[in-house]
């Protein structure tokens, strides 16, 4: 899939045609980064935008205790990718901000951190009150 930040300074192509998973996260951090009621992350096999001259990052400390590199465009501020920091290598997957992807199929998305939701969660969707536990979705 092709993606770009809001100003078009950063463009990229994901390593696969479709995401592995699609989440709408209702945690406070995702609400802040999206300036909305939730943030959408499309999970893809690991790829990097770190070498792009218009990209910078900061380190975010998650509720789970994990740390993430949060990559964004230096010109417009669009968040692009979140990558969990692992000792000894890349994380295997990255979370690409869904609103930046052209032609993303939004069906089949799952909701996480529903305990923090400020909008109703649709009936019949897979959901978790906190981080996903794939054996205990509702």
Backbone as CSV, one residue per row, in Angstrom:
resi,resn,N_x,N_y,N_z,CA_x,CA_y,CA_z,C_x,C_y,C_z
1,UNK,0.845,-1.179,0.000,0.000,0.000,0.000,0.887,1.237,0.000
2,UNK,0.427,2.277,-0.632,1.144,3.538,-0.618,0.607,4.411,0.500
3,UNK,1.504,5.150,1.119,1.119,6.055,2.188,1.910,7.338,2.102
4,UNK,1.372,8.380,2.737,2.086,9.653,2.812,1.576,10.448,3.999
5,UNK,2.423,11.352,4.475,2.018,12.244,5.553,1.064,13.300,4.990
6,UNK,0.529,14.170,5.842,-0.456,15.163,5.413,0.095,16.149,4.394
7,UNK,1.371,16.522,4.513,1.936,17.509,3.586,2.580,16.876,2.369
8,UNK,2.732,15.546,2.352,3.310,14.846,1.214,4.825,14.778,1.207
9,UNK,5.480,15.311,2.239,6.948,15.257,2.302,7.468,13.839,2.468
10,UNK,6.703,13.012,3.191,7.117,11.630,3.445,6.163,10.699,2.719
11,UNK,6.701,9.910,1.804,5.923,8.880,1.122,6.611,7.540,1.340
12,UNK,5.836,6.482,1.298,6.375,5.143,1.533,5.427,4.120,0.939
13,UNK,5.928,2.913,0.797,5.132,1.776,0.357,5.300,0.675,1.390
14,UNK,4.201,0.108,1.841,4.258,-0.964,2.832,4.799,-2.236,2.170
15,UNK,5.375,-3.137,2.970,5.970,-4.344,2.384,4.956,-5.371,1.889
16,UNK,3.694,-5.245,2.299,2.645,-6.147,1.819,1.452,-5.322,1.356
17,UNK,0.624,-5.933,0.525,-0.540,-5.260,-0.062,-1.599,-4.913,0.995
18,UNK,-1.730,-5.757,1.992,-2.748,-5.572,3.031,-2.105,-5.699,4.402
19,UNK,-2.689,-5.028,5.409,-2.155,-5.187,6.769,-2.454,-6.563,7.341
20,UNK,-1.671,-6.955,8.310,-1.886,-8.206,9.038,-3.134,-8.085,9.911
21,UNK,-3.276,-6.925,10.553,-4.414,-6.627,11.427,-4.681,-5.129,11.362
22,UNK,-5.861,-4.723,11.813,-6.233,-3.319,11.867,-6.915,-3.052,13.198
23,UNK,-6.366,-2.095,13.959,-6.888,-1.771,15.288,-7.339,-0.323,15.364
24,UNK,-8.436,-0.105,16.073,-8.823,1.232,16.513,-8.523,1.240,18.013
25,UNK,-7.558,2.049,18.413,-7.142,2.084,19.813,-7.749,3.295,20.504
26,UNK,-8.376,3.051,21.647,-9.080,4.081,22.395,-8.294,4.575,23.611
27,UNK,-6.998,4.219,23.711,-6.208,4.672,24.868,-5.987,6.182,24.782
28,UNK,-5.654,6.780,25.903,-5.454,8.230,25.970,-4.332,8.667,25.025
29,UNK,-3.231,7.916,24.969,-2.120,8.294,24.086,-2.555,8.324,22.620
30,UNK,-3.299,7.322,22.186,-3.739,7.292,20.786,-4.754,8.397,20.506
31,UNK,-5.593,8.713,21.465,-6.516,9.836,21.281,-5.738,11.132,21.120
32,UNK,-4.689,11.294,21.914,-3.882,12.516,21.797,-3.146,12.582,20.466
33,UNK,-2.516,11.469,20.043,-1.736,11.512,18.805,-2.620,11.703,17.584
34,UNK,-3.858,11.266,17.650,-4.748,11.408,16.501,-5.614,12.667,16.586
35,UNK,-5.597,13.324,17.751,-6.460,14.494,17.990,-7.921,14.130,17.745
36,UNK,-8.284,12.901,18.130,-9.629,12.406,17.874,-10.035,11.426,18.972
37,UNK,-11.126,10.697,18.741,-11.661,9.773,19.741,-10.879,8.471,19.825
38,UNK,-10.085,8.150,18.813,-9.263,6.929,18.809,-8.192,7.074,17.737
39,UNK,-7.209,6.205,17.775,-6.182,6.150,16.737,-6.292,4.828,16.014
40,UNK,-6.019,4.827,14.720,-6.100,3.602,13.928,-4.705,3.177,13.510
41,UNK,-4.391,1.915,13.765,-3.089,1.352,13.412,-3.277,0.122,12.540
42,UNK,-2.621,0.157,11.377,-2.588,-0.987,10.472,-1.255,-1.692,10.704
43,UNK,-1.303,-2.959,11.074,-0.097,-3.709,11.421,0.480,-4.354,10.161
44,UNK,1.758,-4.054,9.898,2.473,-4.578,8.735,3.771,-5.223,9.174
45,UNK,4.339,-6.108,8.333,5.695,-6.584,8.605,6.638,-5.376,8.704
46,UNK,7.679,-5.527,9.494,8.602,-4.425,9.764,9.151,-3.792,8.487
47,UNK,9.091,-2.483,8.444,9.827,-1.672,7.484,10.118,-0.354,8.179
48,UNK,11.038,0.410,7.642,11.485,1.615,8.331,11.345,2.847,7.451
49,UNK,11.025,3.960,8.081,11.056,5.270,7.434,12.105,6.157,8.107
50,UNK,12.880,5.582,9.017,13.814,6.344,9.852,14.876,7.088,9.062
51,UNK,15.244,6.584,7.886,16.304,7.224,7.106,15.811,8.394,6.253
52,UNK,14.518,8.598,6.206,13.974,9.695,5.399,14.365,11.026,6.044
53,UNK,14.856,12.000,5.274,15.319,13.269,5.865,14.222,14.096,6.541
54,UNK,12.959,13.865,6.205,11.858,14.620,6.824,11.235,13.908,8.013
55,UNK,11.844,12.800,8.456,11.278,12.011,9.554,12.114,12.157,10.814
56,UNK,11.422,12.308,11.925,12.063,12.279,13.235,11.253,11.325,14.114
57,UNK,11.687,11.126,15.356,10.956,10.236,16.249,11.155,10.666,17.692
58,UNK,10.294,10.134,18.536,10.475,10.218,19.979,10.157,8.846,20.544
59,UNK,10.530,8.622,21.788,10.271,7.332,22.433,9.069,7.485,23.357
60,UNK,8.101,6.610,23.177,6.873,6.586,23.975,6.926,5.399,24.924
61,UNK,6.527,5.611,26.168,6.426,4.538,27.163,4.964,4.115,27.251
62,UNK,4.687,2.867,26.902,3.321,2.338,26.856,2.850,1.868,28.232
63,UNK,1.532,1.770,28.386,0.947,1.238,29.623,1.469,-0.148,29.945
64,UNK,1.789,-0.934,28.915,2.246,-2.310,29.097,3.678,-2.391,29.615
65,UNK,4.389,-1.250,29.612,5.800,-1.247,29.986,6.720,-1.261,28.775
66,UNK,6.165,-1.554,27.590,6.962,-1.522,26.366,7.347,-0.085,26.032
67,UNK,8.332,0.048,25.164,8.716,1.344,24.622,8.574,1.285,23.117
68,UNK,8.188,2.407,22.520,8.031,2.479,21.080,8.768,3.685,20.520
69,UNK,9.332,3.512,19.327,9.763,4.650,18.529,8.522,5.141,17.811
70,UNK,8.206,6.421,17.932,7.064,7.023,17.257,7.602,7.972,16.197
71,UNK,7.498,7.578,14.927,8.050,8.336,13.816,7.008,9.311,13.284
72,UNK,7.445,10.533,12.966,6.549,11.562,12.474,7.260,12.442,11.451
73,UNK,6.468,13.149,10.647,6.999,14.079,9.659,7.405,15.359,10.369
74,UNK,8.626,15.811,10.137,9.116,17.044,10.749,8.422,18.285,10.188
75,UNK,7.860,18.189,8.996,7.217,19.356,8.383,5.782,19.558,8.858
76,UNK,4.969,18.499,8.830,3.551,18.649,9.176,3.168,18.014,10.511
77,UNK,4.053,17.193,11.074,3.772,16.569,12.368,2.978,15.282,12.314
78,UNK,2.574,14.834,11.111,1.799,13.593,11.017,2.576,12.435,11.609
79,UNK,1.925,11.677,12.516,2.505,10.412,12.954,2.442,9.460,11.787
80,UNK,3.505,8.676,11.616,3.584,7.776,10.471,3.577,6.323,10.926
81,UNK,4.534,5.968,11.797,4.718,4.585,12.228,5.080,4.554,13.708
82,UNK,4.607,3.524,14.388,5.076,3.193,15.738,5.766,1.841,15.648
83,UNK,6.943,1.746,16.246,7.698,0.489,16.242,8.152,0.188,17.656
84,UNK,7.767,-0.964,18.185,8.179,-1.378,19.529,9.686,-1.578,19.557
85,UNK,10.317,-1.109,20.605,11.762,-1.236,20.755,12.066,-2.577,21.415
86,UNK,12.829,-3.408,20.718,13.245,-4.707,21.240,14.759,-4.754,21.298
87,UNK,15.281,-5.364,22.349,16.730,-5.545,22.414,17.147,-6.562,21.366
88,UNK,18.202,-6.240,20.630,18.775,-7.192,19.695,18.110,-7.307,18.344
89,UNK,17.222,-6.374,17.962,16.676,-6.485,16.621,15.420,-5.694,16.392
90,UNK,14.891,-5.817,15.178,13.660,-5.099,14.854,12.471,-5.847,15.445
91,UNK,11.343,-5.162,15.590,10.197,-5.771,16.272,9.401,-6.780,15.463
92,UNK,9.713,-6.979,14.198,8.953,-7.919,13.376,7.776,-7.263,12.687
93,UNK,7.072,-6.370,13.384,5.958,-5.635,12.792,6.030,-4.172,13.207
94,UNK,5.301,-3.342,12.478,5.147,-1.936,12.830,3.675,-1.577,12.729
95,UNK,3.291,-0.542,13.446,1.931,-0.017,13.399,1.940,1.249,12.551
96,UNK,1.344,1.169,11.370,1.263,2.310,10.462,-0.054,3.029,10.738
97,UNK,-0.019,4.328,10.824,-1.233,5.102,11.082,-2.180,4.963,9.882
98,UNK,-3.360,4.417,10.134,-4.290,4.023,9.085,-4.763,5.133,8.180
99,UNK,-4.933,6.331,8.699,-5.424,7.438,7.891,-4.454,7.907,6.832
100,UNK,-3.222,7.446,6.874,-2.210,7.849,5.900,-2.123,6.898,4.709
101,UNK,-2.862,5.791,4.755,-2.756,4.750,3.721,-3.837,4.900,2.658
102,UNK,-3.423,4.825,1.396,-4.362,4.897,0.275,-5.061,3.553,0.099
103,UNK,-6.391,3.578,0.031,-7.144,2.372,-0.281,-7.240,1.348,0.840
104,UNK,-7.027,1.761,2.074,-7.112,0.829,3.199,-8.534,0.284,3.334
105,UNK,-8.657,-1.031,3.468,-9.944,-1.674,3.708,-10.183,-1.652,5.224
106,UNK,-11.141,-0.872,5.640,-11.389,-0.664,7.074,-12.237,-1.776,7.696
107,UNK,-12.780,-2.668,6.897,-13.613,-3.733,7.456,-12.740,-4.728,8.220
108,UNK,-13.320,-5.355,9.217,-12.593,-6.326,10.021,-11.705,-5.709,11.085
109,UNK,-11.816,-4.411,11.279,-10.984,-3.765,12.299,-11.438,-4.167,13.698
110,UNK,-10.490,-4.146,14.614,-10.733,-4.531,16.005,-10.536,-3.309,16.894
111,UNK,-11.165,-3.312,18.057,-11.085,-2.193,18.992,-10.332,-2.622,20.245
112,UNK,-9.358,-1.802,20.649,-8.571,-2.097,21.851,-8.605,-0.905,22.806
113,UNK,-8.294,-1.186,24.053,-8.366,-0.202,25.134,-9.755,0.430,25.205
114,UNK,-10.780,-0.425,25.064,-12.166,0.036,25.097,-12.545,0.623,26.458
115,UNK,-11.811,0.264,27.502,-12.099,0.834,28.834,-11.929,2.349,28.844
116,UNK,-11.183,2.893,27.869,-10.946,4.335,27.788,-11.777,5.005,26.702
117,UNK,-12.658,4.262,26.056,-13.406,4.797,24.911,-14.288,5.973,25.312
118,UNK,-14.326,6.981,24.434,-15.188,8.147,24.637,-16.324,8.174,23.616
119,UNK,-16.344,7.181,22.717,-17.428,7.002,21.753,-17.902,5.559,21.860
120,UNK,-19.137,5.271,21.498,-19.628,3.892,21.568,-18.841,2.968,20.631
121,UNK,-18.621,1.745,21.089,-17.976,0.718,20.274,-19.096,-0.025,19.534
122,UNK,-18.979,-0.212,18.227,-20.050,-0.894,17.485,-20.298,-2.314,18.011
123,UNK,-21.535,-2.734,17.990,-21.885,-4.103,18.362,-21.280,-5.076,17.368
124,UNK,-20.881,-6.246,17.872,-20.440,-7.329,17.022,-18.992,-7.274,16.564
125,UNK,-18.221,-6.282,17.000,-16.810,-6.218,16.601,-15.954,-6.901,17.663
126,UNK,-14.765,-7.356,17.254,-13.813,-7.882,18.230,-13.298,-6.713,19.041
127,UNK,-13.255,-6.906,20.354,-12.859,-5.804,21.232,-12.174,-6.338,22.478
128,UNK,-11.309,-5.523,23.032,-10.608,-5.813,24.286,-10.669,-4.577,25.153
129,UNK,-10.770,-4.775,26.440,-10.807,-3.648,27.370,-9.444,-2.975,27.492
130,UNK,-8.370,-3.725,27.247,-7.012,-3.183,27.295,-6.266,-3.713,26.065
131,UNK,-5.020,-4.188,26.256,-4.247,-4.737,25.137,-4.888,-6.013,24.622
132,UNK,-4.714,-6.308,23.348,-5.315,-7.528,22.804,-4.770,-8.792,23.464
133,UNK,-5.681,-9.668,23.791,-5.373,-11.014,24.247,-6.203,-11.902,23.330
134,UNK,-5.574,-12.438,22.296,-6.320,-13.064,21.225,-7.110,-14.289,21.639
135,UNK,-6.953,-14.754,22.853,-7.796,-15.838,23.339,-9.016,-15.346,24.058
136,UNK,-9.088,-14.030,24.330,-10.178,-13.500,25.153,-10.858,-12.281,24.551
137,UNK,-11.072,-12.256,23.240,-11.809,-11.136,22.668,-13.283,-11.297,23.002
138,UNK,-13.990,-10.189,22.970,-15.432,-10.194,23.270,-16.219,-10.127,21.999
